[in-house]
């Protein structure tokens, strides 16, 4: 099951893409580090990535293994954007622990 994003989150990702310096053909890419933190960085879409679109344009891509891992733990929750004093932040529900 792919990750889902609210309309507001997809619109914010589009704004971020428009405001971020990146090479032609790049979009926002969600990646994880060795500590389990997730980052949004410029990158190219790769085979098997989950693509998130806003108004017909791909604005975010997620490596299949990252998306599958999150989708399994978030169990259908929609990701949203929360406005903070430092700017918008992707709001990811707490990952449930396996029992």
N, C-alpha and C positions, 0 to 999 in steps of 0.2 A: 504494500500500500504506500503510495507516494506521500510525502509531506504536503500539507496544505497550508496556505497563507491567506490571511484576510485581504480584502480589497485594499484596505488602508496600508497594509504591509507591502503589497505589491506596488502600490503607488509610491510609497516611500523609497523602495528599492529602485524604482525608475528614476526618481529625483536624485538619489545617490549616484546612480550610474551617470546621469547627465552632468552632475557636478564634480565627478571624480576624473582626474586625468588618467587616461588609459589608451592603449594602442587600438587602432581600428580592428574590429572583429572580436575585441575582448568584451566581456560582461563581468558581472560580479560573480565570484566563485566562493562557495562556502567550503572551508576546509577545516580539518581538525588537527590539533597538534598531539604530541605524545602524552600530554597531561589531560586530555579529554576536553580541552577548550576549543571553541569554534570561532573561526575568524572569517571575515568577509574581505576578499582581496580581488584585484583585477585578474582575470584569467580567461582562457578560451574554453569553449564547450568541447567536451571530449565524448567519445563513443560511450554509450550507456549512462551518461549523466542524466539526472532529472532536471528538466528545464522548467523554470517558473516564468510565466509570461504576464505582461501587463499591456493591455490594448494591442495584442498581437505581436509584441516585441519581447524576445527573451531578455530578462533583466537579471536573472540569477540562475546559476547552475550548481548542482550538488552532486558530487561523486556518488555513484550508486551505492557503494558500501557504507558511506556516511549517511546517506538518506535512509537506507534500509535499517541501519542501527537506530537512528533517531525515531523513525516511524514505528519500529517495534516497541520502543520504550514510551513514546508519547501517546500511543494507542488512539490515533485519530484526532488528537488535539490540533487546533488551528494555531499557527504561529502568527503573532501580531507585532505591532510596533508600539512602543511606549515612549512618550516624549519625556525627556529628562533635561535638567539644566545644561547638560553637556551635549544635548542633541538627541535625536531619535536612537533607540536601542531596540534590537530584535528581542522580543519577549518570548522566551521559550519556557513552556511549563516545566516544572521539575521532572527530571527523568525518574521514572518509577524503578525501584529495585526489584530484581527478580526474587521470587520467594521459592 
